Amino acid sequence: MSPVTALWKHWASGSLQPIELTAVRKTVLSESGLLSQITCPHCWHRFEPAETLWASAHPRLYGDARLGPDVQRRFLPTRFDAGGNAIDSQGSFCSEVCCPKCHLVIPRTMFELRCIFYSILGSPGSGKSHMLATTTWQMRQAMGQRFKLSISDADPDSNRQLNESEERLFFNEHPDKLAWIPKTEKEGELYQPVQFGDETIWYPRPFVFVVQPLADHPQTEQRDEISRAICLYDNAGEHFLPGGESSISPATQHLNISRGLLFLFDPTQHARFREACKADSSDPQIQGTGRSHRQDQILHEAANRIRTHSGLAQQQKYGKPLIVVITKMDAWAPTLWPEWTELEDPIRDSKQGIAGLDNTLIEEVSHKLRTIMAKLAPEFVNAAEGFAEKVTYIPVSALGHAPEEDPETGMLGVRPQAVTPVWAEVPLLYLLNQTSTGLIPSVRRSAV
């Protein structure tokens, strides 16, 4: 019997006394490689492997109390095969493991690898979906070539929406025609309904990736220590408006477990930025009558939620990194920061065989952007630096150029063949550098 089989079988059976259970827990966990605590990426419930439910596989076992009649029934197993997979009541072998609270499927890698949660937030229309698609695409390129790390989908079905967005931009069959990434709605494919009695709770669908060293990584012998699961969320911007979250839609509670925050500040939604750029820009997001959002208020709302749920006192500052991602750089930088076209690549090769981040360059850029922000959006700078101990300002252009307006629909789209992201991967790489030892190293700039 494998250690994993022993672990789930002994714990699920309930046949052991507390002292025996403790001994089995320590012995089997040390041998199995399973984490002692798992955090559900859907509802953020923390539980022990012994509490894990499984999704039945037999076609007669449809209908689940939490997920409805069209979903395979969840159960706590008492029988396992030699490989540690549960056997349902009809004798079918099962493969999917689920959260004991929300009953949603959890990637099995999250039982073995430590997971890092990151939250992406911003106002409606700030470009979260576009940036997330270009970020993950650029990460897939840079991780293997430069950092000697593989990045893969922990659950292709859960990441399906994100993969479709990547395909629209980078694998489009009609690269010369306008394409769109659908706006993230408050409900829809990126949210999952779970029934608790008479109440339906909507949870955001996570994007989960596995990052592991490749064979030519110089520290491949430390594979277990370096490897991580990374969990990201793409919420509708409306969830971050004051009053945008309720007990039936706790969509932003991942803020409380995140190792860092990526706040997307959109200058095209800020009146003073638009006014400063109008004379020199033809971008429809600058010239149009775009809606302005009080983005400082959205950050204040996120800060209040974090303080409320984490018990952080009002006078205490948030101790994790806050990365302010200043989006749509191609729209505002030609006027306000002309040297943006000469922006260096912060990913630099090193003598150790893997690339690293030039944090000095990133911090120099952050200082320059803070000066621009303090002049045009001082209320946001005050909100960010009043909340977090460390704030870094990083510019990004997810598309590399202005979108075009479709004459028939009036919607703004982009021609995939013209997509050239600028620094799209840098905020997430920098966040990994700051919060996960050994995954993304730092490098010093060579002396001239």
Buried (B, 14 or more C-beta within 10 A) or exposed (E): EBBBBBBBBBBBEEEBEEEEBEEBBEEBBEEBEBBEEBBBBBBBEEBBBBBBBBBBBBEEBEEBEBBEEEBBBBBBBBBBEEEBBBBBBEEBBBEBBBBBBBBBBBBBBBBBBEBBBBBBBBBBBBBBBBBBBBBBBBBBEBBBEBBBBBBEBBBEEBBBBBBBBBBBBBEBEEBEEBBBBEEBEBEEEBBBEBBEEEEEBBBBBBBBBBBBBBEEBEBEEEEEEBBBBBBBBBBBBBBBBEEBBEEEBBBBBBBBBBBBBBBBBBBBBBEEBBEBBEEEBEBBBBBEEBEBBBBBBBBBBBBEBBBEBEEBEEEEBBEBBBBBBBBBBBBBBBBBBEEBEEBEEBBBEBEEEBBBBBBEBBEBBBEBBBEBBBEBBEBBBEBBBBBBEBBBBBBBBBBBBBBBBEEEEEEBBBBBEEBEBBBBBBBBBBBBBBBBEEBBBBBEEEEE
